[in-house]
Every structure is written in C-alpha cells, then in structure tokens.
Amino acid sequence: MGTSKHSILSKSRELFEQHGYGKTTLTDIAKSIGKVKSALYYYFSGKEEIFAQIVKDESSQFWDSLESAIQTGDTVEDQLHIYVHMRVELMQKIAKRYSFLKQEFFELMPIVDENRQEADKLEKDAITALLLSYPKYEGIEEKTVRFKAEMLVNTIKGLEVQMYVTDQVLIDQKSLPIFSDVLLNGIL
C-alpha cells in the first residue's frame, strides 16, 4: 500500500474510532499503513494536524450533504425544515461515529471548532440567503436576518456537546418534526 495523504487520513480515522485520539500514536498510524513514523512527517507535522484535516474533511462532507438536502425543498419553509431535520440527523450519525470524543471532548473541541470554521461560515451564509429570500423577511435589515440565521445554526449546534459527550439520542425521529416546529416557529 503506497503512502498517501488519503491513506494516512483513512487509517488515522479508523484508529481514532477504535482506540481514541489520546491512545493512538503516530507510530500506530505509520504501522497501519506499513510505514515508519518519519514517513508521516512528509504529509503532516503530527497527530494534531492529522486530526485537524479529518475534521476539515468531515465538515466539508457534512455541509455538502446538508446543502444537497436543503435544495430538495420547494419553499423556504420546506427548506428550513429539511435543514433542521438533516442537521440533527447528521449530528447524531457523527456523534455515534466519533464516540471516542467522549473521553477527550473538551481537549479536542478547540481543534474541531478551529477546523470547521469554513463549513460553519458556508452554513450560516446559506441560511442567511434562504431567510433573505423569504417573503416575510422583505424589508428587514440584512444584519438582523444574518443574526437570526446565526442564532438558528448556533442553537442546533448547541446540541452537539451533549450528543458527543453522551450516547443519548436527544431528538428521536418521532420528535424531530416537533423540535423543528418549535425552533422555526417559536413556542407560540
């Protein structure tokens, strides 16, 4: 198996999922691809950079999936409900996949946050544009609409901490429409 950035990332992801971030060493990663540790330094400065790249790649894929789903809605309301549903479902899948984060969540969260900023910005920009296209928002200052979009995204993202730290499914499929209604329409 030839050494490539892709194979390093793929094997690293597997090892992180199996053993956790802290227990996985660069030597483990190198052995998993049939190389010595020094071969990894051609591509990455260390384990943190490998993890950061995995986060960037996952964030990009997350956003691509989310964006594709949103575009299937016919109206702004449909698109927003699809956004909330898909966002929660994707977070739950990732939380299960990265259960190793539980033990190391607070140590790794700064790396995660830093390396998904681009995807977060795309998400906030898209929700802002969606809200700006909503007839009820006509004439509302863009700054206000952007704030509402950011609050929507940040509210949903707030669930991530509990999802990553516990094994709980916070919002089951049956409750997801109710959550979406409350979030998008307010409690009243």
N, C-alpha and C positions, 0 to 999 in steps of 0.2 A: 504494500500500500504506500503510495507516494505521499510525502508530506505536503500538505497544502493548508492554507488558512481555513478552508471549509472543513477539512477532516479534523483539524485541531479543535475547531468550534463544536463540531458534531460530537466528538468523543468527550470533550470537556463537559458539554451539556449532559450527556449520559452519566458521567462520573459525578457531577454535582447533584443530579437527581438521585443517584444511588447512595452516595456517601455524605452528601452535604458539601457546602463550599469549604468550610474550615478543614475538613478531613481529607479533602482532595488536594494533592500536591502536584507541582509541576512535573515531578518525576513520574507520578501516576499517569498524568496526561501523556507524557512522552512515551512511556511504555505501552500505553493503549494504542498508539499509532506506530509502534515499532521503531521508535527513535530514542535518542538520548535527550536529556533536558536542554542542552545547549542548542539543539535544533529548533526549539520553540522560540528562542530569542530572535531568530531571523524574522519572525512574524509579530511577536508580542513582547512587551517589556516584562510581563509577569502575569500571574494568575488574575490579578485585579483587572488588567486590560482585557484579558480573555473574557472574563465575566461581563465587563462593560460592553464589549462587542456583541455578546449574546443578548444582552438587554436591548441594545440598539436594534439588532435584527428582529427580535421578538416584537418590539414596539412598532416597527415598521410593518411587519406582517399583521399585527393586531389592528393598526389603523387601516391597512388595505382591506381587511375583512370587514371592518366596521363601515368604511366608506362604500364598499360594494353593496352591503346590506341596505344602507340608508337610501341609496339610489333606486331601490326597488319600490319605494313608496310613491303613491300617486299624488298625495297632497303633502303640504308641510306638516300637518298633524300626523299623518301616517309615517312620514319620515322621522319625526321626533320620537314617536312611539317605537318604531323599529330601532332607532338609535338606542333608546333606553334598554329595550329587551336584549338586543345584541351585545351591548356594552356589559351588561350584568352577566349574560351567559359566557362571554369571552373571559371576563374576570374570574368567574368560577372555574372554568377549564384551566386557566393559567395557575390559579391558586392550587388546584389539585396537582398539576404537573410539577409545580415548584414547591411542593410541601417541605422540601429541605430548608426553605427560607424561614420556617417557623422558629427554629433554634437561633438563627443568625439574622433575623429580620431587621433588627434595629442597627446592626453593624453594616448590613448590605444596602439598606434603604437609601442612604445618600448616593451610592453608586447607581442604583436603579433610577432615582429621580434625575440625577445629572444626565444620564444617558438615554432618557426617553423624552427630553425636552422638545426635540424636534417633532416627534409624533404628537405630543401634547399640544403643541402650538398648531399643528395641522388640524387637530380635532377641535380646538377652540375656534379657529378661523372658520372651519366648515359649519359649526353650529351657529356662529355669528351670522354667516352668509345665509344660512337657512332661515334664521329668525328675521333677518332683514328682508327676505323675500315674502314673509308672511304679511298678508294684507292688514291685519290688525296692528302691525308694528309700523305702518306707513306714517311718516312724520315724526317718529320717535328718534331722538338723537342717537347716532351710531354708538357713541360712548356708552350710553345706557343699555343698548342692545348687547354690546360686547360684554358688559358687566353681567347681564343676565345669562348669556351663553357660558361665560366662565364659571358662574355660580352653579349652573346645571352640571357642567363637566366636573367641577370640583366636588359637588355633592355626591355624585356617583362614585368618583374616585375615592371618596372618604370611606366607602365600604371595603376597599381593598385591604386596609390594615387588618380589619377583623377577619376577612377571608384568608389572608396569608398567615395569620398567627394562629387561627383555629381551623378545625376541619369542618366547621359548620357551613352549610348552605344557607346563607342568610335570607335569600328570596327564592322560594321554590317556583316551579313553572306555573302552578296554580295562582300564586300570589303576585307574580310578575306584572300582570295587567293592572292590578290594584296599585302596586308600587308606582308604575308608570303614570297612572291617572293622578295619583296624589302629587307626584313630583312635577308633572307637567301642568296640571290644572289647579294645584293648590288644594288644601284640605277642604275648602268650601266648594 
